[in-house]
Structure formats: structure tokens, C-alpha cells
Amino acid sequence: MAFQKGNKLAAKKGIIDGALRRAVAQDDKDRLRQMVESVLDKAADGELAYVAWLADRLDGKVAQQIEAVVDANVQFGETVAKATDIRGKLRNPTA
């Protein structure tokens, strides 16, 4: 989820992200390649955290599923009628 506008953590994320990107750009990329090789080796050894990390980067993260429980006692018709009434008042406030 993205940060809310004005949230100070959003600025910190940008600072850290920028510093990391500058460091990678200034490096000869050998260390970055070593890191990737290390991750691949650990995933090949069966370390599930590395396998999951690679899967997330290559295939994208799995969408989170949300389960909703509906109370059967809710009067759906009344709710729709109230919403329709409110919508009518908003569209024609003088009525």
C-alpha cells in the first residue's frame, strides 16, 4: 500500500531508495552480481525465503485474498432504499 500524502515515512523511503540506487550506479556492478549469484545459490540449496523472494521478483507477488462474512440479519432492501433516498436528496437538495 502506498504512503499517504504528508506521511514522513514516504520521504524516508525516497531517501533510502535514492541512496541505494546511487550506490549501485557508482559501483562497478560486480558486488550486485555477487549478491544475485548468492541469492540464486541459496534458493538452489532449498532455502525457502530465497525461493519466495525470487518468485516475488520474477512472477510478482500473489494478490492477497480477503474473506468477508456477511450478517444474514442485515435488511438489504432497507439499506438500498435509504441509499436511494440519500442519492435523490444529493441530486436535488431543494426537494
Biopython code that builds the backbone (N, CA, C, O; Angstrom):
import numpy as np
from Bio.PDB.StructureBuilder import StructureBuilder

atoms = [
    (1, "MET", "N", (0.842, -1.168, 0.000)),
    (1, "MET", "CA", (0.000, 0.000, 0.000)),
    (1, "MET", "C", (0.888, 1.232, 0.000)),
    (1, "MET", "O", (1.889, 1.277, 0.716)),
    (2, "ALA", "N", (0.537, 2.215, -0.784)),
    (2, "ALA", "CA", (1.331, 3.429, -0.886)),
    (2, "ALA", "C", (1.163, 4.280, 0.369)),
    (2, "ALA", "O", (0.164, 4.179, 1.080)),
    (3, "PHE", "N", (2.161, 5.118, 0.621)),
    (3, "PHE", "CA", (2.094, 6.023, 1.757)),
    (3, "PHE", "C", (1.094, 7.137, 1.486)),
    (3, "PHE", "O", (0.897, 7.542, 0.340)),
    (4, "GLN", "N", (0.464, 7.631, 2.550)),
    (4, "GLN", "CA", (-0.435, 8.767, 2.449)),
    (4, "GLN", "C", (0.370, 10.032, 2.201)),
    (4, "GLN", "O", (1.513, 10.131, 2.648)),
    (5, "LYS", "N", (-0.206, 11.003, 1.494)),
    (5, "LYS", "CA", (0.460, 12.270, 1.257)),
    (5, "LYS", "C", (0.731, 12.942, 2.601)),
    (5, "LYS", "O", (-0.150, 13.007, 3.458)),
    (6, "GLY", "N", (1.938, 13.434, 2.776)),
    (6, "GLY", "CA", (2.312, 14.082, 4.020)),
    (6, "GLY", "C", (2.934, 13.146, 5.039)),
    (6, "GLY", "O", (3.464, 13.608, 6.050)),
    (7, "ASN", "N", (2.884, 11.845, 4.800)),
    (7, "ASN", "CA", (3.467, 10.873, 5.715)),
    (7, "ASN", "C", (4.985, 10.969, 5.631)),
    (7, "ASN", "O", (5.553, 10.855, 4.544)),
    (8, "LYS", "N", (5.649, 11.176, 6.767)),
    (8, "LYS", "CA", (7.105, 11.349, 6.799)),
    (8, "LYS", "C", (7.852, 10.090, 6.369)),
    (8, "LYS", "O", (8.980, 10.180, 5.884)),
    (9, "LEU", "N", (7.239, 8.913, 6.539)),
    (9, "LEU", "CA", (7.900, 7.674, 6.138)),
    (9, "LEU", "C", (8.068, 7.598, 4.631)),
    (9, "LEU", "O", (9.014, 6.980, 4.141)),
    (10, "ALA", "N", (7.157, 8.223, 3.888)),
    (10, "ALA", "CA", (7.274, 8.223, 2.428)),
    (10, "ALA", "C", (8.541, 8.936, 2.004)),
    (10, "ALA", "O", (9.212, 8.494, 1.071)),
    (11, "ALA", "N", (8.883, 10.029, 2.667)),
    (11, "ALA", "CA", (10.104, 10.767, 2.331)),
    (11, "ALA", "C", (11.338, 9.934, 2.656)),
    (11, "ALA", "O", (12.298, 9.928, 1.886)),
    (12, "LYS", "N", (11.323, 9.237, 3.776)),
    (12, "LYS", "CA", (12.465, 8.404, 4.153)),
    (12, "LYS", "C", (12.668, 7.280, 3.145)),
    (12, "LYS", "O", (13.804, 6.940, 2.815)),
    (13, "LYS", "N", (11.584, 6.708, 2.660)),
    (13, "LYS", "CA", (11.689, 5.646, 1.665)),
    (13, "LYS", "C", (12.390, 6.188, 0.438)),
    (13, "LYS", "O", (13.242, 5.510, -0.135)),
    (14, "GLY", "N", (12.047, 7.401, 0.022)),
    (14, "GLY", "CA", (12.668, 8.007, -1.138)),
    (14, "GLY", "C", (14.147, 8.270, -0.925)),
    (14, "GLY", "O", (14.948, 8.098, -1.843)),
    (15, "ILE", "N", (14.513, 8.682, 0.273)),
    (15, "ILE", "CA", (15.915, 8.962, 0.589)),
    (15, "ILE", "C", (16.728, 7.672, 0.547)),
    (15, "ILE", "O", (17.802, 7.628, -0.053)),
    (16, "ILE", "N", (16.216, 6.633, 1.183)),
    (16, "ILE", "CA", (16.926, 5.356, 1.219)),
    (16, "ILE", "C", (16.999, 4.765, -0.189)),
    (16, "ILE", "O", (18.051, 4.281, -0.607)),
    (17, "ASP", "N", (15.889, 4.802, -0.911)),
    (17, "ASP", "CA", (15.851, 4.273, -2.265)),
    (17, "ASP", "C", (16.849, 5.018, -3.159)),
    (17, "ASP", "O", (17.586, 4.400, -3.927)),
    (18, "GLY", "N", (16.864, 6.340, -3.052)),
    (18, "GLY", "CA", (17.786, 7.138, -3.853)),
    (18, "GLY", "C", (19.241, 6.842, -3.532)),
    (18, "GLY", "O", (20.069, 6.715, -4.435)),
    (19, "ALA", "N", (19.554, 6.732, -2.245)),
    (19, "ALA", "CA", (20.931, 6.440, -1.838)),
    (19, "ALA", "C", (21.372, 5.065, -2.339)),
    (19, "ALA", "O", (22.502, 4.895, -2.797)),
    (20, "LEU", "N", (20.480, 4.100, -2.249)),
    (20, "LEU", "CA", (20.809, 2.754, -2.723)),
    (20, "LEU", "C", (21.028, 2.744, -4.235)),
    (20, "LEU", "O", (21.966, 2.116, -4.727)),
    (21, "ARG", "N", (20.169, 3.433, -4.961)),
    (21, "ARG", "CA", (20.315, 3.489, -6.420)),
    (21, "ARG", "C", (21.610, 4.200, -6.829)),
    (21, "ARG", "O", (22.271, 3.778, -7.777)),
    (22, "ARG", "N", (21.974, 5.268, -6.127)),
    (22, "ARG", "CA", (23.235, 5.965, -6.420)),
    (22, "ARG", "C", (24.430, 5.066, -6.144)),
    (22, "ARG", "O", (25.385, 5.041, -6.920)),
    (23, "ALA", "N", (24.379, 4.325, -5.031)),
    (23, "ALA", "CA", (25.488, 3.436, -4.681)),
    (23, "ALA", "C", (25.652, 2.340, -5.730)),
    (23, "ALA", "O", (26.774, 2.005, -6.109)),
    (24, "VAL", "N", (24.553, 1.789, -6.193)),
    (24, "VAL", "CA", (24.616, 0.736, -7.215)),
    (24, "VAL", "C", (25.147, 1.316, -8.518)),
    (24, "VAL", "O", (25.945, 0.678, -9.204)),
    (25, "ALA", "N", (24.708, 2.520, -8.861)),
    (25, "ALA", "CA", (25.164, 3.142, -10.105)),
    (25, "ALA", "C", (26.657, 3.454, -10.062)),
    (25, "ALA", "O", (27.334, 3.359, -11.086)),
    (26, "GLN", "N", (27.180, 3.826, -8.890)),
    (26, "GLN", "CA", (28.593, 4.172, -8.760)),
    (26, "GLN", "C", (29.478, 2.942, -8.651)),
    (26, "GLN", "O", (30.665, 2.997, -8.975)),
    (27, "ASP", "N", (28.915, 1.846, -8.204)),
    (27, "ASP", "CA", (29.678, 0.604, -8.056)),
    (27, "ASP", "C", (29.945, 0.023, -9.444)),
    (27, "ASP", "O", (29.274, 0.377, -10.413)),
    (28, "ASP", "N", (30.919, -0.862, -9.529)),
    (28, "ASP", "CA", (31.225, -1.480, -10.819)),
    (28, "ASP", "C", (30.273, -2.625, -11.151)),
    (28, "ASP", "O", (30.491, -3.348, -12.122)),
    (29, "LYS", "N", (29.242, -2.790, -10.368)),
    (29, "LYS", "CA", (28.194, -3.792, -10.544)),
    (29, "LYS", "C", (28.648, -5.220, -10.230)),
    (29, "LYS", "O", (27.844, -6.150, -10.294)),
    (30, "ASP", "N", (29.919, -5.401, -9.893)),
    (30, "ASP", "CA", (30.383, -6.741, -9.526)),
    (30, "ASP", "C", (29.733, -7.212, -8.234)),
    (30, "ASP", "O", (29.346, -8.375, -8.115)),
    (31, "ARG", "N", (29.614, -6.303, -7.260)),
    (31, "ARG", "CA", (29.006, -6.703, -5.983)),
    (31, "ARG", "C", (27.525, -7.027, -6.165)),
    (31, "ARG", "O", (27.005, -7.949, -5.537)),
    (32, "LEU", "N", (26.859, -6.279, -7.013)),
    (32, "LEU", "CA", (25.452, -6.566, -7.287)),
    (32, "LEU", "C", (25.310, -7.945, -7.926)),
    (32, "LEU", "O", (24.411, -8.709, -7.573)),
    (33, "ARG", "N", (26.185, -8.254, -8.853)),
    (33, "ARG", "CA", (26.176, -9.569, -9.492)),
    (33, "ARG", "C", (26.456, -10.674, -8.467)),
    (33, "ARG", "O", (25.837, -11.737, -8.515)),
    (34, "GLN", "N", (27.396, -10.419, -7.534)),
    (34, "GLN", "CA", (27.709, -11.397, -6.482)),
    (34, "GLN", "C", (26.493, -11.630, -5.592)),
    (34, "GLN", "O", (26.219, -12.756, -5.179)),
    (35, "MET", "N", (25.769, -10.553, -5.303)),
    (35, "MET", "CA", (24.581, -10.677, -4.465)),
    (35, "MET", "C", (23.538, -11.555, -5.158)),
    (35, "MET", "O", (22.959, -12.449, -4.540)),
    (36, "VAL", "N", (23.309, -11.295, -6.431)),
    (36, "VAL", "CA", (22.327, -12.080, -7.176)),
    (36, "VAL", "C", (22.754, -13.549, -7.241)),
    (36, "VAL", "O", (21.926, -14.444, -7.072)),
    (37, "GLU", "N", (24.025, -13.791, -7.482)),
    (37, "GLU", "CA", (24.531, -15.162, -7.510)),
    (37, "GLU", "C", (24.322, -15.852, -6.161)),
    (37, "GLU", "O", (23.956, -17.026, -6.101)),
    (38, "SER", "N", (24.560, -15.103, -5.079)),
    (38, "SER", "CA", (24.369, -15.650, -3.733)),
    (38, "SER", "C", (22.908, -16.022, -3.491)),
    (38, "SER", "O", (22.612, -17.076, -2.930)),
    (39, "VAL", "N", (22.000, -15.148, -3.918)),
    (39, "VAL", "CA", (20.571, -15.425, -3.761)),
    (39, "VAL", "C", (20.190, -16.667, -4.559)),
    (39, "VAL", "O", (19.462, -17.528, -4.065)),
    (40, "LEU", "N", (20.678, -16.758, -5.781)),
    (40, "LEU", "CA", (20.381, -17.930, -6.611)),
    (40, "LEU", "C", (20.926, -19.209, -5.985)),
    (40, "LEU", "O", (20.257, -20.243, -6.000)),
    (41, "ASP", "N", (22.146, -19.144, -5.432)),
    (41, "ASP", "CA", (22.735, -20.315, -4.778)),
    (41, "ASP", "C", (21.902, -20.761, -3.587)),
    (41, "ASP", "O", (21.641, -21.951, -3.413)),
    (42, "LYS", "N", (21.481, -19.794, -2.762)),
    (42, "LYS", "CA", (20.696, -20.148, -1.566)),
    (42, "LYS", "C", (19.331, -20.708, -1.953)),
    (42, "LYS", "O", (18.828, -21.623, -1.303)),
    (43, "ALA", "N", (18.734, -20.163, -3.005)),
    (43, "ALA", "CA", (17.452, -20.699, -3.475)),
    (43, "ALA", "C", (17.642, -22.109, -4.002)),
    (43, "ALA", "O", (16.807, -22.982, -3.766)),
    (44, "ALA", "N", (18.747, -22.338, -4.722)),
    (44, "ALA", "CA", (19.030, -23.677, -5.254)),
    (44, "ALA", "C", (19.293, -24.680, -4.135)),
    (44, "ALA", "O", (19.048, -25.876, -4.298)),
    (45, "ASP", "N", (19.796, -24.189, -2.992)),
    (45, "ASP", "CA", (20.029, -25.064, -1.832)),
    (45, "ASP", "C", (18.733, -25.372, -1.087)),
    (45, "ASP", "O", (18.731, -26.153, -0.136)),
    (46, "GLY", "N", (17.629, -24.757, -1.521)),
    (46, "GLY", "CA", (16.331, -25.051, -0.921)),
    (46, "GLY", "C", (15.903, -24.123, 0.188)),
    (46, "GLY", "O", (14.935, -24.418, 0.889)),
    (47, "GLU", "N", (16.589, -23.011, 0.373)),
    (47, "GLU", "CA", (16.174, -22.059, 1.412)),
    (47, "GLU", "C", (14.932, -21.325, 0.921)),
    (47, "GLU", "O", (14.991, -20.525, -0.012)),
    (48, "LEU", "N", (13.798, -21.617, 1.576)),
    (48, "LEU", "CA", (12.501, -21.160, 1.093)),
    (48, "LEU", "C", (12.369, -19.639, 1.044)),
    (48, "LEU", "O", (11.680, -19.118, 0.167)),
    (49, "ALA", "N", (13.004, -18.921, 1.951)),
    (49, "ALA", "CA", (12.912, -17.462, 1.935)),
    (49, "ALA", "C", (13.482, -16.898, 0.634)),
    (49, "ALA", "O", (12.941, -15.945, 0.073)),
    (50, "TYR", "N", (14.565, -17.488, 0.164)),
    (50, "TYR", "CA", (15.184, -17.033, -1.085)),
    (50, "TYR", "C", (14.361, -17.461, -2.297)),
    (50, "TYR", "O", (14.259, -16.723, -3.277)),
    (51, "VAL", "N", (13.781, -18.642, -2.228)),
    (51, "VAL", "CA", (12.901, -19.099, -3.301)),
    (51, "VAL", "C", (11.707, -18.159, -3.416)),
    (51, "VAL", "O", (11.340, -17.746, -4.516)),
    (52, "ALA", "N", (11.102, -17.822, -2.278)),
    (52, "ALA", "CA", (9.944, -16.925, -2.266)),
    (52, "ALA", "C", (10.327, -15.540, -2.780)),
    (52, "ALA", "O", (9.580, -14.931, -3.546)),
    (53, "TRP", "N", (11.481, -15.046, -2.362)),
    (53, "TRP", "CA", (11.942, -13.723, -2.801)),
    (53, "TRP", "C", (12.102, -13.701, -4.319)),
    (53, "TRP", "O", (11.663, -12.761, -4.982)),
    (54, "LEU", "N", (12.730, -14.737, -4.863)),
    (54, "LEU", "CA", (12.904, -14.800, -6.315)),
    (54, "LEU", "C", (11.563, -14.898, -7.038)),
    (54, "LEU", "O", (11.354, -14.240, -8.057)),
    (55, "ALA", "N", (10.669, -15.708, -6.519)),
    (55, "ALA", "CA", (9.351, -15.855, -7.143)),
    (55, "ALA", "C", (8.612, -14.519, -7.147)),
    (55, "ALA", "O", (7.978, -14.159, -8.139)),
    (56, "ASP", "N", (8.694, -13.784, -6.036)),
    (56, "ASP", "CA", (8.041, -12.474, -5.959)),
    (56, "ASP", "C", (8.615, -11.512, -6.990)),
    (56, "ASP", "O", (7.874, -10.738, -7.596)),
    (57, "ARG", "N", (9.919, -11.553, -7.191)),
    (57, "ARG", "CA", (10.555, -10.631, -8.142)),
    (57, "ARG", "C", (10.292, -11.031, -9.585)),
    (57, "ARG", "O", (10.127, -10.170, -10.450)),
    (58, "LEU", "N", (10.254, -12.315, -9.847)),
    (58, "LEU", "CA", (10.091, -12.780, -11.225)),
    (58, "LEU", "C", (8.637, -12.862, -11.661)),
    (58, "LEU", "O", (8.300, -12.478, -12.781)),
    (59, "ASP", "N", (7.774, -13.361, -10.782)),
    (59, "ASP", "CA", (6.370, -13.579, -11.141)),
    (59, "ASP", "C", (5.440, -12.522, -10.579)),
    (59, "ASP", "O", (4.281, -12.438, -10.985)),
    (60, "GLY", "N", (5.930, -11.712, -9.648)),
    (60, "GLY", "CA", (5.070, -10.749, -8.966)),
    (60, "GLY", "C", (4.475, -11.380, -7.722)),
    (60, "GLY", "O", (4.294, -12.596, -7.651)),
    (61, "LYS", "N", (4.174, -10.545, -6.749)),
    (61, "LYS", "CA", (3.608, -11.061, -5.507)),
    (61, "LYS", "C", (2.181, -11.538, -5.732)),
    (61, "LYS", "O", (1.449, -10.987, -6.554)),
    (62, "VAL", "N", (1.804, -12.557, -5.000)),
    (62, "VAL", "CA", (0.459, -13.104, -5.083)),
    (62, "VAL", "C", (-0.506, -12.114, -4.450)),
    (62, "VAL", "O", (-0.232, -11.569, -3.381)),
    (63, "ALA", "N", (-1.633, -11.882, -5.108)),
    (63, "ALA", "CA", (-2.635, -10.961, -4.570)),
    (63, "ALA", "C", (-3.182, -11.503, -3.263)),
    (63, "ALA", "O", (-3.443, -12.699, -3.133)),
    (64, "GLN", "N", (-3.352, -10.615, -2.301)),
    (64, "GLN", "CA", (-3.876, -11.016, -1.001)),
    (64, "GLN", "C", (-5.370, -11.291, -1.129)),
    (64, "GLN", "O", (-6.107, -10.508, -1.727)),
    (65, "GLN", "N", (-5.801, -12.397, -0.569)),
    (65, "GLN", "CA", (-7.218, -12.731, -0.600)),
    (65, "GLN", "C", (-7.879, -12.218, 0.670)),
    (65, "GLN", "O", (-7.322, -12.312, 1.763)),
    (66, "ILE", "N", (-9.060, -11.682, 0.503)),
    (66, "ILE", "CA", (-9.814, -11.160, 1.643)),
    (66, "ILE", "C", (-11.119, -11.937, 1.733)),
    (66, "ILE", "O", (-11.842, -12.090, 0.750)),
    (67, "GLU", "N", (-11.400, -12.420, 2.932)),
    (67, "GLU", "CA", (-12.628, -13.166, 3.141)),
    (67, "GLU", "C", (-13.606, -12.268, 3.882)),
    (67, "GLU", "O", (-13.258, -11.667, 4.898)),
    (68, "ALA", "N", (-14.824, -12.179, 3.377)),
    (68, "ALA", "CA", (-15.837, -11.344, 4.008)),
    (68, "ALA", "C", (-16.946, -12.232, 4.551)),
    (68, "ALA", "O", (-17.366, -13.188, 3.899)),
    (69, "VAL", "N", (-17.411, -11.908, 5.742)),
    (69, "VAL", "CA", (-18.523, -12.615, 6.348)),
    (69, "VAL", "C", (-19.693, -11.638, 6.400)),
    (69, "VAL", "O", (-19.568, -10.541, 6.944)),
    (70, "VAL", "N", (-20.817, -12.034, 5.839)),
    (70, "VAL", "CA", (-21.991, -11.171, 5.773)),
    (70, "VAL", "C", (-22.993, -11.634, 6.814)),
    (70, "VAL", "O", (-23.311, -12.820, 6.908)),
    (71, "ASP", "N", (-23.482, -10.685, 7.589)),
    (71, "ASP", "CA", (-24.501, -10.980, 8.591)),
    (71, "ASP", "C", (-25.840, -11.138, 7.884)),
    (71, "ASP", "O", (-26.304, -10.206, 7.227)),
    (72, "ALA", "N", (-26.458, -12.288, 8.008)),
    (72, "ALA", "CA", (-27.716, -12.573, 7.314)),
    (72, "ALA", "C", (-28.870, -11.744, 7.863)),
    (72, "ALA", "O", (-29.920, -11.672, 7.225)),
    (73, "ASN", "N", (-28.710, -11.116, 9.024)),
    (73, "ASN", "CA", (-29.775, -10.325, 9.621)),
    (73, "ASN", "C", (-29.867, -8.909, 9.056)),
    (73, "ASN", "O", (-30.791, -8.169, 9.392)),
    (74, "VAL", "N", (-28.934, -8.533, 8.219)),
    (74, "VAL", "CA", (-28.953, -7.192, 7.635)),
    (74, "VAL", "C", (-30.107, -7.104, 6.642)),
    (74, "VAL", "O", (-30.276, -7.974, 5.788)),
    (75, "GLN", "N", (-30.874, -6.070, 6.763)),
    (75, "GLN", "CA", (-32.002, -5.855, 5.865)),
    (75, "GLN", "C", (-31.506, -5.126, 4.627)),
    (75, "GLN", "O", (-31.437, -3.897, 4.610)),
    (76, "PHE", "N", (-31.164, -5.871, 3.605)),
    (76, "PHE", "CA", (-30.569, -5.315, 2.405)),
    (76, "PHE", "C", (-31.509, -4.333, 1.711)),
    (76, "PHE", "O", (-31.081, -3.270, 1.263)),
    (77, "GLY", "N", (-32.756, -4.680, 1.626)),
    (77, "GLY", "CA", (-33.737, -3.816, 0.956)),
    (77, "GLY", "C", (-33.829, -2.449, 1.608)),
    (77, "GLY", "O", (-33.887, -1.434, 0.914)),
    (78, "GLU", "N", (-33.843, -2.409, 2.941)),
    (78, "GLU", "CA", (-33.906, -1.135, 3.649)),
    (78, "GLU", "C", (-32.658, -0.291, 3.380)),
    (78, "GLU", "O", (-32.749, 0.925, 3.216)),
    (79, "THR", "N", (-31.515, -0.930, 3.335)),
    (79, "THR", "CA", (-30.263, -0.220, 3.078)),
    (79, "THR", "C", (-30.270, 0.388, 1.685)),
    (79, "THR", "O", (-29.852, 1.532, 1.503)),
    (80, "VAL", "N", (-30.737, -0.361, 0.712)),
    (80, "VAL", "CA", (-30.807, 0.150, -0.656)),
    (80, "VAL", "C", (-31.791, 1.306, -0.721)),
    (80, "VAL", "O", (-31.516, 2.311, -1.376)),
    (81, "ALA", "N", (-32.922, 1.184, -0.060)),
    (81, "ALA", "CA", (-33.921, 2.257, -0.068)),
    (81, "ALA", "C", (-33.356, 3.529, 0.554)),
    (81, "ALA", "O", (-33.574, 4.622, 0.029)),
    (82, "LYS", "N", (-32.639, 3.402, 1.656)),
    (82, "LYS", "CA", (-32.034, 4.570, 2.299)),
    (82, "LYS", "C", (-30.976, 5.206, 1.392)),
    (82, "LYS", "O", (-30.908, 6.429, 1.271)),
    (83, "ALA", "N", (-30.163, 4.375, 0.762)),
    (83, "ALA", "CA", (-29.128, 4.892, -0.136)),
    (83, "ALA", "C", (-29.756, 5.615, -1.321)),
    (83, "ALA", "O", (-29.261, 6.659, -1.747)),
    (84, "THR", "N", (-30.840, 5.066, -1.852)),
    (84, "THR", "CA", (-31.527, 5.696, -2.977)),
    (84, "THR", "C", (-32.117, 7.029, -2.547)),
    (84, "THR", "O", (-32.054, 8.005, -3.295)),
    (85, "ASP", "N", (-32.689, 7.080, -1.356)),
    (85, "ASP", "CA", (-33.258, 8.319, -0.826)),
    (85, "ASP", "C", (-32.173, 9.387, -0.650)),
    (85, "ASP", "O", (-32.372, 10.545, -1.016)),
    (86, "ILE", "N", (-31.046, 8.998, -0.097)),
    (86, "ILE", "CA", (-29.933, 9.935, 0.107)),
    (86, "ILE", "C", (-29.413, 10.431, -1.234)),
    (86, "ILE", "O", (-29.135, 11.620, -1.393)),
    (87, "ARG", "N", (-29.279, 9.524, -2.197)),
    (87, "ARG", "CA", (-28.797, 9.916, -3.524)),
    (87, "ARG", "C", (-29.752, 10.931, -4.155)),
    (87, "ARG", "O", (-29.316, 11.912, -4.758)),
    (88, "GLY", "N", (-31.042, 10.690, -4.012)),
    (88, "GLY", "CA", (-32.032, 11.633, -4.551)),
    (88, "GLY", "C", (-31.921, 12.999, -3.913)),
    (88, "GLY", "O", (-32.026, 14.012, -4.603)),
    (89, "LYS", "N", (-31.708, 13.049, -2.594)),
    (89, "LYS", "CA", (-31.560, 14.326, -1.894)),
    (89, "LYS", "C", (-30.288, 15.048, -2.323)),
    (89, "LYS", "O", (-30.285, 16.274, -2.429)),
    (90, "LEU", "N", (-29.216, 14.316, -2.569)),
    (90, "LEU", "CA", (-27.980, 14.935, -3.014)),
    (90, "LEU", "C", (-28.115, 15.504, -4.421)),
    (90, "LEU", "O", (-27.549, 16.553, -4.730)),
    (91, "ARG", "N", (-28.855, 14.820, -5.261)),
    (91, "ARG", "CA", (-29.048, 15.291, -6.642)),
    (91, "ARG", "C", (-29.997, 16.478, -6.716)),
    (91, "ARG", "O", (-29.850, 17.344, -7.579)),
    (92, "ASN", "N", (-30.963, 16.518, -5.820)),
    (92, "ASN", "CA", (-31.969, 17.595, -5.836)),
    (92, "ASN", "C", (-32.186, 18.069, -4.404)),
    (92, "ASN", "O", (-33.171, 17.683, -3.775)),
    (93, "PRO", "N", (-31.282, 18.903, -3.872)),
    (93, "PRO", "CA", (-31.360, 19.284, -2.464)),
    (93, "PRO", "C", (-32.562, 20.159, -2.111)),
    (93, "PRO", "O", (-32.871, 20.294, -0.927)),
    (94, "THR", "N", (-33.253, 20.760, -3.082)),
    (94, "THR", "CA", (-34.393, 21.614, -2.777)),
    (94, "THR", "C", (-35.685, 20.853, -2.640)),
    (94, "THR", "O", (-36.685, 21.417, -2.194)),
    (95, "ALA", "N", (-35.697, 19.589, -3.011)),
    (95, "ALA", "CA", (-36.935, 18.790, -2.967)),
    (95, "ALA", "C", (-37.244, 18.341, -1.564)),
    (95, "ALA", "O", (-38.245, 17.661, -1.340)),
]
sb = StructureBuilder()
sb.init_structure("model")
sb.init_model(0)
sb.init_chain("A")
sb.init_seg("    ")
for serial, (resi, resn, name, xyz) in enumerate(atoms, 1):
    if name == "N":
        sb.init_residue(resn, " ", resi, " ")
    sb.init_atom(name, np.array(xyz, "f"), 0.0, 1.0, " ", f" {name:<3s}", serial, name[0])
structure = sb.get_structure()
